[in-house]
């Protein structure tokens, strides 16, 4: 129950951070390598939730949750977004984003 809540909290925090930056006229540019890291983190998170599927499908009781795999996925996704969020966007691009809003 805790793991999905942590994913939701991370998504809400990243979304609020993104909206706050955009509202201040400081756009965040998420490049290809950032998207790759975010998607890789999401894939690792999905794997962490499904690692025990064979055991469950055969009627066994759930084994302990793979917190190490989960933590790796969450850190990969958040780290990739955070590196994009702290990068400076060139002034011209920031000005163009302000005018477009």
N, C-alpha and C positions, 0 to 999 in steps of 0.2 A: 504494500500500500504506500510505502514511503517513496519508492523509486518513481512512480508516475507523478507524484506530487512535486518531486524535485525537478523533473523534466518540465512540468507546467510552470513552476516558479521561475526556472531559468528562461523559458520562452517569454513569460510576462515581463521579467526584468529587462531582457534584451529589447523587447518591443517598446517598453516605456523609455529606455535609454535612446533608442532610435528616434522615436517620436519627439522627444525632448530636444535632441540635437537638430532635427529637421525644423522644428518650430523656432529655434534660435538662428536659423539660417546657416547652420554648420552641417552640410550634408555628409553622409557616410557613403563612401564608395566601396562597394563590396565587389572585389575583383574575382577572377576565375579561380585563383588558388584559395581564396577565402571560401567561395562557394563549394569547392572541392572538399575542404576541411569540414565545413558545416554538414555537408551531405555524408561524408565519411563518418562523422560523429553520430549522425542520425542512424546510419546503418549499423554501427557498433551498438547503439542503444537497442535497436530492434533485436539484434542477435542476443544481447544480454537477457532480453525478456523471453526468448524462444529457445534457449540452450537446453532446457530440460523437457522439450516436447515429446521425445521418444519415450521417456520414462512415464510421463503423464498419460500418453496415449495407450501405453500398455497396462494401465491401471495402477501404476505405482504412486506412492505419495510424493509430493514435491520435495526436491532436494533443496538445500540452502541456496539462496539467491546468489548469482555471480556478481558480487559487488565490485570486484576488481575490473571486470569487463565493462560494467555499467559506468564506473568512475572514469575509465579510459574514454568511453564514448562521450560522456558529458564534458569532460575536460577538452577533448578534441574539438567538439562543436563550439563550446563557449570560447575556447582559446582562439579559434579561427575567427569568430565574430569579433572578439575583443581586439585582435590585431587590426581588423578593418576599421573598427570604431575609433581607435586612437590615432590612425594615420591622418595627416593633414591633407586636406583637399586643396589643390591649387586655387588661388584667389579668383581667377577667371571663372573656374567651374562653380565655385561657391556663389559668386555674383550671379551667374546664369541661373542657378537653382533658386536664388532669392527672387529674381525677376519672374521666373516661371510660376511661383506660388502667388 
